[in-house]
Amino acid sequence: MQLPRLYEGTYYWTVNGRTYDDLDISALQPNMLTVGAVEKLARPSGGSPENKTVFGVEYLKKSRELVFRWNSVKGADRYVFRILRKGSGMFAKDEPVIEQTFPANVNSFDMKDLAVLARGSFIWTVEGQSLFEGDLFLCGV
């Protein structure tokens, strides 16, 4: 018997049976199994550019691209890379500017359209994700 996907929790199962001459041979008590929590994937490390890096006018005059890099995450099937414009004000949300998904063997993003980063402060993130049967199974913390 194949079970559907089991999530975290405790499950009980038993075997019921009868012989050809109608003798009950069922299990005397149910059995139990526990499915524990799946650990989240680690956050990618070794990011470049580093946190709080400032790219001023002089840098942007000399270079026509930014290269973002990160280390591989064990168990990741893909990475979701995002650049967010920092919201300003008390209730402002960070606004996605770029969001791209890369296969597990890609650990960098070359940004050639620097006009996207016109003015403001930006955050870049990358999240490792693991898939199971085509569905998102777990992701980074």
SELODO-473688 format. One record per residue (C-alpha): residue in three letters; x, y, z. Coordinates in steps of 0.25 Angstrom, whole numbers, plus 5000, padded with zeros to 4 digits. Layout:
BEGIN
ALAXYZ/...
***
This chain:
BEGIN
MET500050005000/GLN500650144996/LEU500350255005/PRO500150395001/ARG501150495005/LEU501250505020/TYR501550635028/GLU502050655042/GLY501250585052/THR500850455058/TYR500150345050/TYR499550215055/TRP499350095046/THR498849955048/VAL498649825040/ASN497249765039/GLY497049625034/ARG496249495033/THR496549355029/TYR495749285018/ASP495049215029/ASP494649355035/LEU495649355047/ASP496049495051/ILE497549505050/SER497549665052/ALA498649725060/LEU498449735075/GLN498749885075/PRO499049995066/ASN500550035062/MET501050175062/LEU502050255054/THR502550395055/VAL502950485044/GLY503850595050/ALA504050735045/VAL504950755032/GLU506050845035/LYS506050965026/LEU507150985016/ALA508351075021/ARG508451215016/PRO509451225005/SER510751285010/GLY511951355004/GLY511051464997/SER511651564988/PRO511551684988/GLU511551685003/ASN510551745012/LYS510451905013/THR511351915000/VAL511052054994/PHE511152074979/GLY511352214976/VAL511452294963/GLU512952274961/TYR512752124961/LEU511552124952/LYS512352214942/LYS513452104942/SER512651974942/ARG511451944933/GLU511051824942/LEU510851764956/VAL511151624959/PHE510451554970/ARG511051424975/TRP510751324986/ASN511151184991/SER510451064988/VAL509451004998/LYS509450855001/GLY508050804997/ALA507650924988/ASP507050884975/ARG506851034971/TYR507151174976/VAL506251294976/PHE506951424974/ARG506351554978/ILE506651704978/LEU505751784986/ARG505651944987/LYS505651975002/GLY504352045006/SER504352175013/GLY503452225024/MET502852145036/PHE501952055028/ALA502652045015/LYS502951905009/ASP504151865001/GLU503751864987/PRO504251744978/VAL505051804966/ILE505651674961/GLU505251524964/GLN505951414956/THR506051264958/PHE507251184955/PRO507651034955/ALA508550984966/ASN509750994957/VAL509651144956/ASN510251224967/SER510351364961/PHE509451474955/ASP510151574945/MET509251694945/LYS509551774932/ASP508351874933/LEU508851964944/ALA507752064941/VAL506851974950/LEU507652034962/ALA507352174959/ARG507252234973/GLY507052184986/SER507452064995/PHE507351924991/ILE507451784997/TRP507851664990/THR507551524995/VAL507651384990/GLU506851264995/GLY507151114993/GLN505951034990/SER505750884990/LEU504650814981/PHE503950684983/GLU503150634972/GLY503150764965/ASP502550844977/LEU503350934987/PHE503750844998/LEU504650935007/CYS505351065006/GLY506451145013/VAL506251215026/
***
